[in-house]
Amino acid sequence: MARSNNYITKKTLVFLILIFNLNSLLPQIPGDFPMVTNDDLPGARFYQPRIFNGTSLFGYIDGGAELYLEYGFSMVTVTEIDYMGGKYKTEIYRMNGPEEAFGIFSVSKFRCAGMPPVSDFTCQTKYQLQICKGPYYISIINRTGTRNDSIASLKIGEAIAGKIKDEQINLSFWMPGVPISELKQNCILARGKLGIVNGSPDLEDFFSGASNFTAVIVSGSKKLVAIRFDSGESLEKFLVMHNLKTDTPQSGIRLKKTGDVLLNIEMEN
């Protein structure tokens, strides 16, 4: 009997070690991640979150992962929530910083019906609420597009946003003098070719051949473009490629160079 009990104990120990090792391989949710619970949404039912980080994002959005990775992606949690009689898929993307989060938000939003004051940057349609706050991009999707869905989505969004204490992107640094209301409505941030294609495809040829840049683009009566390069050499290479000179007036375009790596451009549409 002692031998039998000893055998069972060894099997149990091996089983526990296997479970521990398996769990150590699974992505973990950091303690400061803005997950919501029943304390935040009384009466809600939360399903087990799915977690993706790095290139594992291809297992979730195979056709769009490259865009997130181009901006600078850290991890995402995907949680189904039953709340107020509806079902909501809640995606919380942690990007590498506020610029990266605003970038993916800016090229993902489309035909916003409203911009509720959950954060500085929001976009709500019948079926989706999108929020950018600090390094997080949040998407809350409903199935039926009812008024109740909009209210429930806002409550979920407020609960998540309330847990984020990180600083927001400062768009006024990029576009001094442009009203913040215009920046909220008409501004996109791109970190490479895919960001340009998704956010401002009319400028794809203009940025063809450019690399190592971050661009903030505002489309209005005129197109305003601010480009930050990773080095003065990259900026000068861009100017040569387009035969542009900061000290020479050119038809339909105005240039201003700030420091060694920031270029502001005003174009006629």
N, C-alpha and C positions, 0 to 999 in steps of 0.2 A: 504493500500500500504506500509506503514511504517513497519507493522508487516511482510509482505512478504519479504521486503528488508532485514529486520533483520534476518529472517529465512535463506535467501540465504547467508548472511554474515557468519552465524554460520556454515552452511554446508561447505563453502569455507575454513573457519578456521580449521574445523575438518579434511578436506581433506589435507590441507597443513601440519598439524601436523602428519598425517599418513605417508605422503611422507617423511617428515623429519626423522621420526623414522625409516622408512624402509631404507633410505639411510645411517643412522647411523649404521645399522646392516651389511651393505655391506663392504667387504674388501676395504680399501683405499690404493692408491698408494702414498708412501712417497715422499716428495718433492725432495729428493736427489736420487730418483730411476732413472736409465739411460734410460728414455723413449725418443724416437725420434719423431720428428714432421716434417711437411712440410718445416720448416726452415732448417732442417738437410738434407732432401731428397726432393728437389723441384720436383713437378710433381707426387709424390707418393700419393696413396690413402690408408688411414688407417681405418681399421674397429674397432669397439668397442672392447677394450681389455677385455679378461676374466682374472679374478684374483683368485688365490687359495692360501690359507695359512694353515699351520698346517695340521691336518688330512683331511681337505677338498681336499687335493691333490689326495686322493683316487677317488674323483669324476672326475678327469682328466686322471690319469694314474693308474687305479686300480691294474694292475699287476706289477707295478714297484715303487709304492709310498714308500714301505718299505725301499728300498735302499736309497732313498733321505732322509728319516726320520732318518735312521741309521747314515748317515753322519752328519746331522744337518741342516735341511731345515727351511727357514724362509717364503718365498713366491715366487710365480712365476706369471709373466704376459704372456699371450698368445695373440699375435696380428697378424692378417692376413694383409699383405701389398701387394697392387698391385703396381708394380714398374718396369719401363723399359720394359713393355710388358709381365712381368711374375707375378706369384703369390708366395708369400713367407710366411710361417708360422714361426714367430719369437717368441721364448721362451726365457725369461730372468729370470733365477733362481737366487734369492738372498739366498745364504747359510749363515751359522752362522759365517763364516770367510774364509780367503784365503785357509787354509788347507782343509776345507770342500768342497770348490768350486773346488780346484784342484783334490780332491779325486773323485768327481762325474764325472769330465771331464776325468780323467785318466782311469776309468773303462767303460766309454761310447764310447770313440773314437775307431775306427776300420778301419784298412787298409787305413791310410791317404795317399792320392795322393800328398798332399803338405801341408806345414806349413807356410802359408803367415804371414808376419810380422805385423799383426794387433795387436798382443799381444805377450808376451813371450811364451804362450802356445796356439797353434791353431792346427786344423786338418780339411782339406778340402777334400771332395770327390765330385763326380759328383752331388750328390743330397743333400749334407749337408755341412754346415760350422759350426764348433764348436770352441768356444773361451772360455778361462778361463782368467779372469782378476780380481784381488782383490777377493772379496767375491762373484763374479758373474760367473755363468756358462751360456753360451749363445749358443743356437742352432737355426740355420736358415736353414729351409728345403724348397727345391723347388720341382716342380713336373715333370720337363722334362729333367733335367740334361744337358742342353746346355751350351755352352761357355758363352752366354749372362747371363744365370742364375748364373754362377760362378762370373761374374763381378758384377752383381747386389747384390749378397749375400755379396761380399766383401765390397761394398759401404755401405750396411746396417750395416754390422759388424763394419766397421771403425767408423760410426756415433755413434753406441752404445758404443764401447770401448773408444772413445774419451771423453765420459762423465764420465768415471770411473777414479777416482783419488786415489783410495785405494792402499795400498801396496800389492805386490805380495808375494806368498809363497817363502821362501828361502830354496830351496832343497839342497844347498851346506851344510847347517847346518846338514842335515840328512846324507849326503853322501860326506864328505870332500874328495877331491882328484879325484872324478869321474867327467869327462868332462860334462859340461852343455848340450852339444849336445846329449850325451848318455842318460842323464836324461830326456830330452825332448822326445826322441823317445821310450825309454824302461822302463819308470818308472811308477809305479802305487802307489796310496796311499789308504789304507784300514782302515776303522774305526770299523770293526766288521766282523762277519761271512759272511754277504752278499757281502761285499766289496771283501773279499778273494775269494769267489765263482765266482764272476763276473770278477775279475781282475787277479787272480793267482790261478786257481782251483787246480793246482798240489800241492799247499801248504795247502789245506783244512785240511788234517789229521794233519799236523804239528801245525796248530792253533786250532785244536779241543780242546775244554775245556778252551781256553784262553778267557779272558774278560778284559774289561777296557783298551784297547790298541789302539794305532795308529801305523800302519806299513807302511813303505816305502820300496818298493821292486823293484829292478832293475834286469832284466833278460838279461844276455849276455853270454859270455863264462863261467862265473860263476854267481851264483845267490847271489846278495847282499841284505841283509835284515836288516833294522834298525827298532827296535820296541821301542816305548815309552809307558811305563805303567803309570797308574795314581798313583801308589805308589810303594815303594820298596818291599812291601809285595807281590804285584801282580807279580812283576818281579821274585822274589825268588820262588814263587809258580809255575811259568812257567818253570823255570830251573829244579825244582824237578820233575815236571810232565814228562819232557823229559830226566831226568837223565843227565843233562848237568852241567858242572862245568867250570867256567871262568878261573880257574887256572890250568886246566888239559888239555893237548892236546888230541884231539879226531879225529878219522879217518874221513876224508871228510868234516870236519867242523871246522871253526875257530871262536872264540867268543871274544868279547871285551866289557866290561862293562864301560860305561861312567857315572859317578855320580851314583845316586841311582835308576834312572828310565829308562835309555836308554841303550839298548842292541844292538850291531852291530854283525851280523852273516855273514860269508862268507861260501857258500855251493858249493860243486861240483854238476854240473847238472847231 
